[in-house]
Amino acid sequence: MSMRNRGDLSETPSAVVATPCANVFGWNPIWSPYEQALYWVDMHAPSLHRLKPRSRQHEFWPMPEPCCGVALAPTGVIVALGGWLIHFQPATGELTPLIEVRGASSESRLNALKCDARGRLWAATTRNAAVEGSGSLYRIDADARCSRILSDLRNPSSLGWSPDFQAMYVSDAAEHHVRRYEYANSDGSLGDMTSFRLAGVEADWLHGCAVDAEGCIWSARAQPGKVTRLSPEGELLSALALPVSQVTACAFGGSGLRTLFVTTASQNLSQEERDAQPEAGHLFGIDVLTPGRPETAAAFLQRFPPFLSTGGWPDAALPIY
């Protein structure tokens, strides 16, 4: 039996509404230690959201096309719009294109973003029709070189690392499993891969994940809506149901990174279903015992000295190698 805390929820666990945002498809939450705020996107009502828990201030900014992810920057954030990484400055509302990571197909789009400990930005892509081989995984290094690392995915939905950064997790929503790669933090290369299907309901859609300080994987599960905590080997340790059917992603934040923020969706619900789950699409918060780990800002922005001083950017996006 695992020696890890099998519950890891507060003594009276419950998911409470952190802000009533009524997203169509809330996605890719990330905690900014610089602003003490949570960012996330609404993929299908394109917008970027920000919550400052201490003041309960919730703001959002409409985006010009599907907004599929967000990552930290030294100032502002990086958002994924279609196949582009775009810098967004909340203070001014300015959007500045950086790098296109669509790859060879114009039909693909970004689907998840996350940085490793050294600030390498990893970006997953997929197509709306998530057939085998339609998804890829790219790595943007500190010198802004964008490289395709994997091309055999379907719908890569979440990325994460073990606390020692010797393993990288790639979850695939279409295949209901998590891939675990040996990871070299020195250069961001992947080694041998193993995979596991999530214990319990195989038909669940596995969406966004987060890894805590003990190395356990918190996953958002849809149909029925819940979050589960898994050991690094895929053993189910605990689960908590939410009062909504579509749970989409999760991230640690708040004081001491001891709140698990959970995004949800309200898409395609009938009127009867909406009446039964009036909190669908809201952002939830869950108190946990084991904290998360701080996120890292993208290092490739150091490639642009004007960004660090005046906010200027080169006109051309960088190529894929």
Buried (B, 14 or more C-beta within 10 A) or exposed (E): EEEBBBBBBEEEBEBEEBBEBBBBBBBBBBBBEEBBBBBBBBBBBBBBBBBBBEEEEBEBBEBEEBBBBBBBBEBBBBBBBBBBBBBBBBEEEEBBBBBBBBBEEEEBBBBBBBBBBBBBBBBBBBBEEBEEEBBBBBBBBBEBBBEBBBBEBBBBBBBBBBBEBEBBBBBBBBBBBBBBBEBEBEEBEBEEEEBBEBBEBEEBBBBBBBBBEBBBBBBBBBEEBBBBBBBBEBBEBBBBEBBBBBBBBBBBBBEEBBBBBBBBBBBEBEEEBEEEBEBBBBBBBBBBBBBBBEBBBBBBBBBBEEBEEEBEBBEEBBEBE
